[in-house]
Amino acid sequence: MTTAVLVDDESNLTDYLARQLATAWPELEIVGTAVNGRQALALCEETAPDVVFLDIQMPGLNGLQVAEALDPEIRVVFVTAFDDYAVEAFEAAAVDYLMKPVEDARLAQTVARLKDSSETPDKQTLAELISHLRHPSSRHLSWLRCQQEGTTRLVPVDSVIFFQADGKYTSVVTPTEEHLIRMSIRELEAQLDPNRFWRVHRGTIVRVDEITEAHRDLRGRYALSLRSRPETLRTSQKYGHLFKGM
């Protein structure tokens, strides 16, 4: 019987993946779950699983560091919100991946690959890829974890129209919904693609391709009309240079 350990710092996401695996791979025995990297390593040493479904973005030891420390015989399936470049890298290293939110059809492909293959990852290649992926310039934020009434929602950054500071939180506004995340505008700005998202005010970041018009007042500030939302966003004078010539 094949055994597995599931690792994610969001326990509700681990529970959801366990339910999906129960359908996709009924004979798989899940021997334990962990919510952080150190717990995952201890659990893997204790249970010696065949497979680890491993989240990447965790506090403390992240999934990449855990993967480096695992027994080479353990096959790793990363559960990731990384961009396409990282996905291609994992494929090249013969390590499978699942993008959040995990789709049933994609999970079925992973299960089939694990059942059919006894090969272990090339650990040297994996180590090189891990080193490269840690470079912050190689990726931008792709997904946001938004808490809503005790439930974690995974919101793709591509669907966000604008972000707006809201006290200790930041509002994440899509064409039809609004969520809150506990991340500052400054933290967001550092992780977003600067070619696609512009900070236009101390408390506002907007997706550039959503701006349809920019109307300037006498003080050099602009009122921005949006393609997919009725709100008008106000810029501060500091960011007026972004709209000169519009």
Secondary structure by P-SEA (a helix, b strand, c coil): ccccccccccaaaaaaaaaaaaaaccccccccccccaaaaaaaaaaccccccccccccccccaaaaaaaccccbbbbbbccccaaaaaaaaaacbbbbcccccaaaaaaaaaaaaacccccaaaaaaaaaaaaaccccccccccccccccbbbbbbcccccbbbbcccbbbbbcccccccccccaaaaaaccccccccccccccccccccccbbbbccccbbbbbbccccbbbbbccccccccccc
